[in-house]
């Protein structure tokens, strides 16, 4: 049985970079955001059911995420309808990935809203990528098109970093690449030597 390690972290905390560090060490990594992109792409399992409910989101046989975002901004209640379609498809994608990598001693599941959606109950352990609020803000504000208002909205939908740190089994400090790499190496050793 593979050890299922959930990786989470608020926006700008270095979660994607941290996930790549696990990947670079040969750990299979499932990425929730990438799964949604696959589901929305032409031929993806979400295209037909989502376009039936939100026809304005269909563009070139795919779900246009910007159009979908506009729909959700106008009708916040639509999010529940969307999640009712997408969450089971994402869960199926995740289960398929786990089955396909069942021989790996460790599988990393990169899930941005892990605690917010109570996925920690499906993990054997949880790691949180984290840095100080100033570094987080600097990283996020450097992204194209990011505004203080957008950042505030995103943060309002995410569990505070302090609470994530409190709930996690491991905290990966992402202030420096070397610090994050050392933490990742330590976590892999700890999990795989216990296996």
mmCIF file of the C-alpha atoms, coordinates in Angstrom:
data_MODEL
# 
_entry.id   MODEL 
# 
loop_
_atom_site.group_PDB 
_atom_site.id 
_atom_site.type_symbol 
_atom_site.label_atom_id 
_atom_site.label_alt_id 
_atom_site.label_comp_id 
_atom_site.label_asym_id 
_atom_site.label_entity_id 
_atom_site.label_seq_id 
_atom_site.pdbx_PDB_ins_code 
_atom_site.Cartn_x 
_atom_site.Cartn_y 
_atom_site.Cartn_z 
_atom_site.occupancy 
_atom_site.B_iso_or_equiv 
_atom_site.pdbx_formal_charge 
_atom_site.auth_seq_id 
_atom_site.auth_comp_id 
_atom_site.auth_asym_id 
_atom_site.auth_atom_id 
_atom_site.pdbx_PDB_model_num 
ATOM 1   C CA . UNK A 1 1   ? 0.000   0.000  0.000   1.00 0.00 ? 1   UNK A CA 1 
ATOM 2   C CA . UNK A 1 2   ? 1.299   3.418  -0.967  1.00 0.00 ? 2   UNK A CA 1 
ATOM 3   C CA . UNK A 1 3   ? 1.519   6.158  1.648   1.00 0.00 ? 3   UNK A CA 1 
ATOM 4   C CA . UNK A 1 4   ? -0.837  8.934  0.485   1.00 0.00 ? 4   UNK A CA 1 
ATOM 5   C CA . UNK A 1 5   ? 0.664   12.306 1.332   1.00 0.00 ? 5   UNK A CA 1 
ATOM 6   C CA . UNK A 1 6   ? -1.562  15.313 0.800   1.00 0.00 ? 6   UNK A CA 1 
ATOM 7   C CA . UNK A 1 7   ? 0.231   18.558 -0.060  1.00 0.00 ? 7   UNK A CA 1 
ATOM 8   C CA . UNK A 1 8   ? -1.506  21.865 0.397   1.00 0.00 ? 8   UNK A CA 1 
ATOM 9   C CA . UNK A 1 9   ? -0.705  25.521 0.926   1.00 0.00 ? 9   UNK A CA 1 
ATOM 10  C CA . UNK A 1 10  ? -2.349  28.864 0.354   1.00 0.00 ? 10  UNK A CA 1 
ATOM 11  C CA . UNK A 1 11  ? -1.738  30.919 -2.771  1.00 0.00 ? 11  UNK A CA 1 
ATOM 12  C CA . UNK A 1 12  ? 1.856   32.086 -3.114  1.00 0.00 ? 12  UNK A CA 1 
ATOM 13  C CA . UNK A 1 13  ? 3.200   29.673 -0.504  1.00 0.00 ? 13  UNK A CA 1 
ATOM 14  C CA . UNK A 1 14  ? 5.321   27.675 -2.959  1.00 0.00 ? 14  UNK A CA 1 
ATOM 15  C CA . UNK A 1 15  ? 3.148   24.565 -3.179  1.00 0.00 ? 15  UNK A CA 1 
ATOM 16  C CA . UNK A 1 16  ? 3.696   23.987 -6.917  1.00 0.00 ? 16  UNK A CA 1 
ATOM 17  C CA . UNK A 1 17  ? 7.463   24.376 -6.568  1.00 0.00 ? 17  UNK A CA 1 
ATOM 18  C CA . UNK A 1 18  ? 7.388   21.984 -3.615  1.00 0.00 ? 18  UNK A CA 1 
ATOM 19  C CA . UNK A 1 19  ? 5.338   19.424 -5.569  1.00 0.00 ? 19  UNK A CA 1 
ATOM 20  C CA . UNK A 1 20  ? 7.966   19.573 -8.323  1.00 0.00 ? 20  UNK A CA 1 
ATOM 21  C CA . UNK A 1 21  ? 10.652  18.789 -5.738  1.00 0.00 ? 21  UNK A CA 1 
ATOM 22  C CA . UNK A 1 22  ? 8.812   15.564 -4.872  1.00 0.00 ? 22  UNK A CA 1 
ATOM 23  C CA . UNK A 1 23  ? 8.428   14.799 -8.599  1.00 0.00 ? 23  UNK A CA 1 
ATOM 24  C CA . UNK A 1 24  ? 12.162  15.388 -9.127  1.00 0.00 ? 24  UNK A CA 1 
ATOM 25  C CA . UNK A 1 25  ? 12.844  12.718 -6.487  1.00 0.00 ? 25  UNK A CA 1 
ATOM 26  C CA . UNK A 1 26  ? 10.743  10.143 -8.336  1.00 0.00 ? 26  UNK A CA 1 
ATOM 27  C CA . UNK A 1 27  ? 7.564   10.482 -6.263  1.00 0.00 ? 27  UNK A CA 1 
ATOM 28  C CA . UNK A 1 28  ? 4.380   10.188 -8.374  1.00 0.00 ? 28  UNK A CA 1 
ATOM 29  C CA . UNK A 1 29  ? 2.484   13.487 -8.034  1.00 0.00 ? 29  UNK A CA 1 
ATOM 30  C CA . UNK A 1 30  ? -1.223  13.946 -8.739  1.00 0.00 ? 30  UNK A CA 1 
ATOM 31  C CA . UNK A 1 31  ? -2.200  17.595 -9.213  1.00 0.00 ? 31  UNK A CA 1 
ATOM 32  C CA . UNK A 1 32  ? -5.838  18.560 -8.573  1.00 0.00 ? 32  UNK A CA 1 
ATOM 33  C CA . UNK A 1 33  ? -5.603  21.714 -10.735 1.00 0.00 ? 33  UNK A CA 1 
ATOM 34  C CA . UNK A 1 34  ? -4.098  19.751 -13.630 1.00 0.00 ? 34  UNK A CA 1 
ATOM 35  C CA . UNK A 1 35  ? -6.908  17.189 -13.285 1.00 0.00 ? 35  UNK A CA 1 
ATOM 36  C CA . UNK A 1 36  ? -9.516  19.954 -13.657 1.00 0.00 ? 36  UNK A CA 1 
ATOM 37  C CA . UNK A 1 37  ? -7.685  21.273 -16.746 1.00 0.00 ? 37  UNK A CA 1 
ATOM 38  C CA . UNK A 1 38  ? -7.815  17.752 -18.276 1.00 0.00 ? 38  UNK A CA 1 
ATOM 39  C CA . UNK A 1 39  ? -11.519 17.428 -17.460 1.00 0.00 ? 39  UNK A CA 1 
ATOM 40  C CA . UNK A 1 40  ? -12.269 20.805 -19.119 1.00 0.00 ? 40  UNK A CA 1 
ATOM 41  C CA . UNK A 1 41  ? -10.107 20.172 -22.204 1.00 0.00 ? 41  UNK A CA 1 
ATOM 42  C CA . UNK A 1 42  ? -11.557 18.902 -25.509 1.00 0.00 ? 42  UNK A CA 1 
ATOM 43  C CA . UNK A 1 43  ? -12.747 15.341 -24.917 1.00 0.00 ? 43  UNK A CA 1 
ATOM 44  C CA . UNK A 1 44  ? -12.579 15.803 -21.133 1.00 0.00 ? 44  UNK A CA 1 
ATOM 45  C CA . UNK A 1 45  ? -15.193 14.099 -18.989 1.00 0.00 ? 45  UNK A CA 1 
ATOM 46  C CA . UNK A 1 46  ? -16.552 17.409 -17.639 1.00 0.00 ? 46  UNK A CA 1 
ATOM 47  C CA . UNK A 1 47  ? -17.118 19.121 -20.992 1.00 0.00 ? 47  UNK A CA 1 
ATOM 48  C CA . UNK A 1 48  ? -20.517 17.603 -21.783 1.00 0.00 ? 48  UNK A CA 1 
ATOM 49  C CA . UNK A 1 49  ? -22.156 17.811 -18.328 1.00 0.00 ? 49  UNK A CA 1 
ATOM 50  C CA . UNK A 1 50  ? -20.801 21.298 -17.561 1.00 0.00 ? 50  UNK A CA 1 
ATOM 51  C CA . UNK A 1 51  ? -21.765 22.703 -20.975 1.00 0.00 ? 51  UNK A CA 1 
ATOM 52  C CA . UNK A 1 52  ? -25.326 21.387 -20.544 1.00 0.00 ? 52  UNK A CA 1 
ATOM 53  C CA . UNK A 1 53  ? -25.747 23.500 -17.403 1.00 0.00 ? 53  UNK A CA 1 
ATOM 54  C CA . UNK A 1 54  ? -23.519 26.425 -18.479 1.00 0.00 ? 54  UNK A CA 1 
ATOM 55  C CA . UNK A 1 55  ? -23.684 26.541 -22.309 1.00 0.00 ? 55  UNK A CA 1 
ATOM 56  C CA . UNK A 1 56  ? -21.943 29.951 -22.403 1.00 0.00 ? 56  UNK A CA 1 
ATOM 57  C CA . UNK A 1 57  ? -18.797 28.297 -20.994 1.00 0.00 ? 57  UNK A CA 1 
ATOM 58  C CA . UNK A 1 58  ? -18.347 26.015 -24.030 1.00 0.00 ? 58  UNK A CA 1 
ATOM 59  C CA . UNK A 1 59  ? -15.710 27.220 -26.491 1.00 0.00 ? 59  UNK A CA 1 
ATOM 60  C CA . UNK A 1 60  ? -14.001 25.066 -29.140 1.00 0.00 ? 60  UNK A CA 1 
ATOM 61  C CA . UNK A 1 61  ? -15.286 21.799 -27.630 1.00 0.00 ? 61  UNK A CA 1 
ATOM 62  C CA . UNK A 1 62  ? -13.779 22.704 -24.241 1.00 0.00 ? 62  UNK A CA 1 
ATOM 63  C CA . UNK A 1 63  ? -14.850 24.521 -21.092 1.00 0.00 ? 63  UNK A CA 1 
ATOM 64  C CA . UNK A 1 64  ? -13.477 28.056 -21.101 1.00 0.00 ? 64  UNK A CA 1 
ATOM 65  C CA . UNK A 1 65  ? -12.369 28.703 -17.513 1.00 0.00 ? 65  UNK A CA 1 
ATOM 66  C CA . UNK A 1 66  ? -12.582 32.495 -17.928 1.00 0.00 ? 66  UNK A CA 1 
ATOM 67  C CA . UNK A 1 67  ? -16.163 32.252 -19.200 1.00 0.00 ? 67  UNK A CA 1 
ATOM 68  C CA . UNK A 1 68  ? -16.981 29.912 -16.330 1.00 0.00 ? 68  UNK A CA 1 
ATOM 69  C CA . UNK A 1 69  ? -15.409 32.347 -13.845 1.00 0.00 ? 69  UNK A CA 1 
ATOM 70  C CA . UNK A 1 70  ? -17.602 35.146 -15.253 1.00 0.00 ? 70  UNK A CA 1 
ATOM 71  C CA . UNK A 1 71  ? -20.731 32.989 -14.871 1.00 0.00 ? 71  UNK A CA 1 
ATOM 72  C CA . UNK A 1 72  ? -19.828 32.170 -11.271 1.00 0.00 ? 72  UNK A CA 1 
ATOM 73  C CA . UNK A 1 73  ? -19.121 35.840 -10.507 1.00 0.00 ? 73  UNK A CA 1 
ATOM 74  C CA . UNK A 1 74  ? -22.638 36.737 -11.693 1.00 0.00 ? 74  UNK A CA 1 
ATOM 75  C CA . UNK A 1 75  ? -24.319 33.760 -9.993  1.00 0.00 ? 75  UNK A CA 1 
ATOM 76  C CA . UNK A 1 76  ? -22.459 32.541 -6.877  1.00 0.00 ? 76  UNK A CA 1 
ATOM 77  C CA . UNK A 1 77  ? -25.100 29.812 -6.356  1.00 0.00 ? 77  UNK A CA 1 
ATOM 78  C CA . UNK A 1 78  ? -23.881 28.241 -9.610  1.00 0.00 ? 78  UNK A CA 1 
ATOM 79  C CA . UNK A 1 79  ? -20.720 27.084 -7.824  1.00 0.00 ? 79  UNK A CA 1 
ATOM 80  C CA . UNK A 1 80  ? -22.635 24.349 -5.979  1.00 0.00 ? 80  UNK A CA 1 
ATOM 81  C CA . UNK A 1 81  ? -24.050 23.036 -9.269  1.00 0.00 ? 81  UNK A CA 1 
ATOM 82  C CA . UNK A 1 82  ? -20.595 23.098 -10.866 1.00 0.00 ? 82  UNK A CA 1 
ATOM 83  C CA . UNK A 1 83  ? -18.940 21.338 -7.926  1.00 0.00 ? 83  UNK A CA 1 
ATOM 84  C CA . UNK A 1 84  ? -21.624 18.636 -7.933  1.00 0.00 ? 84  UNK A CA 1 
ATOM 85  C CA . UNK A 1 85  ? -20.454 17.737 -11.448 1.00 0.00 ? 85  UNK A CA 1 
ATOM 86  C CA . UNK A 1 86  ? -16.713 18.329 -11.172 1.00 0.00 ? 86  UNK A CA 1 
ATOM 87  C CA . UNK A 1 87  ? -15.846 17.000 -7.688  1.00 0.00 ? 87  UNK A CA 1 
ATOM 88  C CA . UNK A 1 88  ? -16.838 13.373 -8.421  1.00 0.00 ? 88  UNK A CA 1 
ATOM 89  C CA . UNK A 1 89  ? -14.901 13.492 -11.726 1.00 0.00 ? 89  UNK A CA 1 
ATOM 90  C CA . UNK A 1 90  ? -11.815 14.867 -9.977  1.00 0.00 ? 90  UNK A CA 1 
ATOM 91  C CA . UNK A 1 91  ? -12.144 12.159 -7.294  1.00 0.00 ? 91  UNK A CA 1 
ATOM 92  C CA . UNK A 1 92  ? -12.331 9.471  -9.997  1.00 0.00 ? 92  UNK A CA 1 
ATOM 93  C CA . UNK A 1 93  ? -9.236  10.918 -11.699 1.00 0.00 ? 93  UNK A CA 1 
ATOM 94  C CA . UNK A 1 94  ? -7.383  10.864 -8.360  1.00 0.00 ? 94  UNK A CA 1 
ATOM 95  C CA . UNK A 1 95  ? -8.411  7.258  -7.618  1.00 0.00 ? 95  UNK A CA 1 
ATOM 96  C CA . UNK A 1 96  ? -7.296  6.162  -11.083 1.00 0.00 ? 96  UNK A CA 1 
ATOM 97  C CA . UNK A 1 97  ? -3.900  7.832  -10.525 1.00 0.00 ? 97  UNK A CA 1 
ATOM 98  C CA . UNK A 1 98  ? -3.496  6.084  -7.149  1.00 0.00 ? 98  UNK A CA 1 
ATOM 99  C CA . UNK A 1 99  ? -4.368  2.700  -8.697  1.00 0.00 ? 99  UNK A CA 1 
ATOM 100 C CA . UNK A 1 100 ? -1.897  3.264  -11.552 1.00 0.00 ? 100 UNK A CA 1 
ATOM 101 C CA . UNK A 1 101 ? 0.910   4.007  -9.064  1.00 0.00 ? 101 UNK A CA 1 
ATOM 102 C CA . UNK A 1 102 ? -0.007  1.408  -6.428  1.00 0.00 ? 102 UNK A CA 1 
ATOM 103 C CA . UNK A 1 103 ? 3.535   0.010  -6.436  1.00 0.00 ? 103 UNK A CA 1 
ATOM 104 C CA . UNK A 1 104 ? 5.049   3.345  -5.326  1.00 0.00 ? 104 UNK A CA 1 
ATOM 105 C CA . UNK A 1 105 ? 5.907   3.571  -1.612  1.00 0.00 ? 105 UNK A CA 1 
ATOM 106 C CA . UNK A 1 106 ? 4.748   7.217  -1.578  1.00 0.00 ? 106 UNK A CA 1 
ATOM 107 C CA . UNK A 1 107 ? 2.218   9.133  -3.692  1.00 0.00 ? 107 UNK A CA 1 
ATOM 108 C CA . UNK A 1 108 ? 1.882   12.914 -3.374  1.00 0.00 ? 108 UNK A CA 1 
ATOM 109 C CA . UNK A 1 109 ? -1.579  14.407 -3.873  1.00 0.00 ? 109 UNK A CA 1 
ATOM 110 C CA . UNK A 1 110 ? -1.314  18.149 -4.574  1.00 0.00 ? 110 UNK A CA 1 
ATOM 111 C CA . UNK A 1 111 ? -4.685  19.568 -3.452  1.00 0.00 ? 111 UNK A CA 1 
ATOM 112 C CA . UNK A 1 112 ? -4.991  23.353 -2.948  1.00 0.00 ? 112 UNK A CA 1 
ATOM 113 C CA . UNK A 1 113 ? -8.206  23.218 -0.869  1.00 0.00 ? 113 UNK A CA 1 
ATOM 114 C CA . UNK A 1 114 ? -7.355  19.995 0.974   1.00 0.00 ? 114 UNK A CA 1 
ATOM 115 C CA . UNK A 1 115 ? -8.489  21.105 4.438   1.00 0.00 ? 115 UNK A CA 1 
ATOM 116 C CA . UNK A 1 116 ? -11.309 23.314 3.136   1.00 0.00 ? 116 UNK A CA 1 
ATOM 117 C CA . UNK A 1 117 ? -12.883 20.258 1.446   1.00 0.00 ? 117 UNK A CA 1 
ATOM 118 C CA . UNK A 1 118 ? -11.964 17.807 4.271   1.00 0.00 ? 118 UNK A CA 1 
ATOM 119 C CA . UNK A 1 119 ? -9.752  15.642 2.023   1.00 0.00 ? 119 UNK A CA 1 
ATOM 120 C CA . UNK A 1 120 ? -7.268  15.176 4.874   1.00 0.00 ? 120 UNK A CA 1 
ATOM 121 C CA . UNK A 1 121 ? -9.445  12.262 6.021   1.00 0.00 ? 121 UNK A CA 1 
ATOM 122 C CA . UNK A 1 122 ? -8.452  10.393 2.844   1.00 0.00 ? 122 UNK A CA 1 
ATOM 123 C CA . UNK A 1 123 ? -4.698  10.936 3.385   1.00 0.00 ? 123 UNK A CA 1 
ATOM 124 C CA . UNK A 1 124 ? -2.148  9.058  5.466   1.00 0.00 ? 124 UNK A CA 1 
ATOM 125 C CA . UNK A 1 125 ? -0.470  12.379 6.226   1.00 0.00 ? 125 UNK A CA 1 
ATOM 126 C CA . UNK A 1 126 ? -0.516  16.041 5.213   1.00 0.00 ? 126 UNK A CA 1 
ATOM 127 C CA . UNK A 1 127 ? 2.309   18.455 4.412   1.00 0.00 ? 127 UNK A CA 1 
ATOM 128 C CA . UNK A 1 128 ? 1.813   22.215 4.152   1.00 0.00 ? 128 UNK A CA 1 
ATOM 129 C CA . UNK A 1 129 ? 4.027   24.508 2.066   1.00 0.00 ? 129 UNK A CA 1 
ATOM 130 C CA . UNK A 1 130 ? 4.354   27.748 3.983   1.00 0.00 ? 130 UNK A CA 1 
ATOM 131 C CA . UNK A 1 131 ? 6.232   31.027 4.191   1.00 0.00 ? 131 UNK A CA 1 
ATOM 132 C CA . UNK A 1 132 ? 5.691   34.390 5.896   1.00 0.00 ? 132 UNK A CA 1 
ATOM 133 C CA . UNK A 1 133 ? 2.825   36.668 4.828   1.00 0.00 ? 133 UNK A CA 1 
ATOM 134 C CA . UNK A 1 134 ? 5.145   39.305 3.331   1.00 0.00 ? 134 UNK A CA 1 
ATOM 135 C CA . UNK A 1 135 ? 6.883   36.770 1.047   1.00 0.00 ? 135 UNK A CA 1 
ATOM 136 C CA . UNK A 1 136 ? 3.509   35.294 0.104   1.00 0.00 ? 136 UNK A CA 1 
ATOM 137 C CA . UNK A 1 137 ? 2.115   38.700 -0.861  1.00 0.00 ? 137 UNK A CA 1 
ATOM 138 C CA . UNK A 1 138 ? 5.239   39.626 -2.862  1.00 0.00 ? 138 UNK A CA 1 
ATOM 139 C CA . UNK A 1 139 ? 5.055   36.347 -4.824  1.00 0.00 ? 139 UNK A CA 1 
ATOM 140 C CA . UNK A 1 140 ? 1.342   36.673 -5.588  1.00 0.00 ? 140 UNK A CA 1 
ATOM 141 C CA . UNK A 1 141 ? 1.440   40.349 -6.538  1.00 0.00 ? 141 UNK A CA 1 
ATOM 142 C CA . UNK A 1 142 ? 4.197   39.572 -9.079  1.00 0.00 ? 142 UNK A CA 1 
ATOM 143 C CA . UNK A 1 143 ? 1.721   37.413 -11.049 1.00 0.00 ? 143 UNK A CA 1 
ATOM 144 C CA . UNK A 1 144 ? 0.279   38.958 -14.233 1.00 0.00 ? 144 UNK A CA 1 
ATOM 145 C CA . UNK A 1 145 ? -3.062  40.679 -13.685 1.00 0.00 ? 145 UNK A CA 1 
ATOM 146 C CA . UNK A 1 146 ? -3.075  40.174 -9.902  1.00 0.00 ? 146 UNK A CA 1 
ATOM 147 C CA . UNK A 1 147 ? -4.633  42.913 -7.788  1.00 0.00 ? 147 UNK A CA 1 
ATOM 148 C CA . UNK A 1 148 ? -4.878  43.423 -4.034  1.00 0.00 ? 148 UNK A CA 1 
ATOM 149 C CA . UNK A 1 149 ? -8.640  42.903 -4.310  1.00 0.00 ? 149 UNK A CA 1 
ATOM 150 C CA . UNK A 1 150 ? -8.245  39.581 -6.135  1.00 0.00 ? 150 UNK A CA 1 
ATOM 151 C CA . UNK A 1 151 ? -5.694  38.410 -3.583  1.00 0.00 ? 151 UNK A CA 1 
ATOM 152 C CA . UNK A 1 152 ? -8.008  39.381 -0.720  1.00 0.00 ? 152 UNK A CA 1 
ATOM 153 C CA . UNK A 1 153 ? -10.878 37.441 -2.335  1.00 0.00 ? 153 UNK A CA 1 
ATOM 154 C CA . UNK A 1 154 ? -8.709  34.336 -2.846  1.00 0.00 ? 154 UNK A CA 1 
ATOM 155 C CA . UNK A 1 155 ? -7.415  34.463 0.734   1.00 0.00 ? 155 UNK A CA 1 
ATOM 156 C CA . UNK A 1 156 ? -10.976 34.855 2.064   1.00 0.00 ? 156 UNK A CA 1 
ATOM 157 C CA . UNK A 1 157 ? -11.817 31.463 0.527   1.00 0.00 ? 157 UNK A CA 1 
ATOM 158 C CA . UNK A 1 158 ? -8.753  29.708 1.949   1.00 0.00 ? 158 UNK A CA 1 
ATOM 159 C CA . UNK A 1 159 ? -8.143  28.488 5.480   1.00 0.00 ? 159 UNK A CA 1 
ATOM 160 C CA . UNK A 1 160 ? -5.586  30.747 7.213   1.00 0.00 ? 160 UNK A CA 1 
ATOM 161 C CA . UNK A 1 161 ? -2.001  29.523 6.926   1.00 0.00 ? 161 UNK A CA 1 
ATOM 162 C CA . UNK A 1 162 ? -1.617  29.307 10.715  1.00 0.00 ? 162 UNK A CA 1 
ATOM 163 C CA . UNK A 1 163 ? -4.541  26.882 10.908  1.00 0.00 ? 163 UNK A CA 1 
ATOM 164 C CA . UNK A 1 164 ? -3.156  24.763 8.065   1.00 0.00 ? 164 UNK A CA 1 
ATOM 165 C CA . UNK A 1 165 ? 0.215   24.607 9.822   1.00 0.00 ? 165 UNK A CA 1 
ATOM 166 C CA . UNK A 1 166 ? -1.493  23.546 13.036  1.00 0.00 ? 166 UNK A CA 1 
ATOM 167 C CA . UNK A 1 167 ? -3.355  20.688 11.309  1.00 0.00 ? 167 UNK A CA 1 
ATOM 168 C CA . UNK A 1 168 ? -0.428  19.445 9.202   1.00 0.00 ? 168 UNK A CA 1 
ATOM 169 C CA . UNK A 1 169 ? 1.839   16.506 9.963   1.00 0.00 ? 169 UNK A CA 1 
ATOM 170 C CA . UNK A 1 170 ? 4.746   18.259 8.230   1.00 0.00 ? 170 UNK A CA 1 
ATOM 171 C CA . UNK A 1 171 ? 5.454   21.915 7.456   1.00 0.00 ? 171 UNK A CA 1 
ATOM 172 C CA . UNK A 1 172 ? 7.677   22.654 4.459   1.00 0.00 ? 172 UNK A CA 1 
ATOM 173 C CA . UNK A 1 173 ? 9.261   26.107 4.804   1.00 0.00 ? 173 UNK A CA 1 
ATOM 174 C CA . UNK A 1 174 ? 9.496   27.657 1.350   1.00 0.00 ? 174 UNK A CA 1 
ATOM 175 C CA . UNK A 1 175 ? 11.393  30.824 2.296   1.00 0.00 ? 175 UNK A CA 1 
ATOM 176 C CA . UNK A 1 176 ? 14.395  29.371 0.439   1.00 0.00 ? 176 UNK A CA 1 
ATOM 177 C CA . UNK A 1 177 ? 14.690  26.616 -2.170  1.00 0.00 ? 177 UNK A CA 1 
ATOM 178 C CA . UNK A 1 178 ? 17.380  24.879 -0.109  1.00 0.00 ? 178 UNK A CA 1 
ATOM 179 C CA . UNK A 1 179 ? 15.175  24.858 2.992   1.00 0.00 ? 179 UNK A CA 1 
ATOM 180 C CA . UNK A 1 180 ? 12.241  23.452 1.055   1.00 0.00 ? 180 UNK A CA 1 
ATOM 181 C CA . UNK A 1 181 ? 14.426  20.790 -0.622  1.00 0.00 ? 181 UNK A CA 1 
ATOM 182 C CA . UNK A 1 182 ? 15.822  19.712 2.748   1.00 0.00 ? 182 UNK A CA 1 
ATOM 183 C CA . UNK A 1 183 ? 12.316  19.414 4.196   1.00 0.00 ? 183 UNK A CA 1 
ATOM 184 C CA . UNK A 1 184 ? 11.088  17.408 1.188   1.00 0.00 ? 184 UNK A CA 1 
ATOM 185 C CA . UNK A 1 185 ? 14.077  15.051 1.409   1.00 0.00 ? 185 UNK A CA 1 
ATOM 186 C CA . UNK A 1 186 ? 13.449  14.572 5.133   1.00 0.00 ? 186 UNK A CA 1 
ATOM 187 C CA . UNK A 1 187 ? 9.745   13.802 4.630   1.00 0.00 ? 187 UNK A CA 1 
ATOM 188 C CA . UNK A 1 188 ? 10.459  11.256 1.879   1.00 0.00 ? 188 UNK A CA 1 
ATOM 189 C CA . UNK A 1 189 ? 13.088  9.521  4.036   1.00 0.00 ? 189 UNK A CA 1 
ATOM 190 C CA . UNK A 1 190 ? 10.789  9.455  7.052   1.00 0.00 ? 190 UNK A CA 1 
ATOM 191 C CA . UNK A 1 191 ? 7.844   7.997  5.143   1.00 0.00 ? 191 UNK A CA 1 
ATOM 192 C CA . UNK A 1 192 ? 9.712   5.503  2.976   1.00 0.00 ? 192 UNK A CA 1 
ATOM 193 C CA . UNK A 1 193 ? 11.944  4.235  5.784   1.00 0.00 ? 193 UNK A CA 1 
ATOM 194 C CA . UNK A 1 194 ? 8.815   3.578  7.863   1.00 0.00 ? 194 UNK A CA 1 
ATOM 195 C CA . UNK A 1 195 ? 7.191   1.718  4.960   1.00 0.00 ? 195 UNK A CA 1 
# 
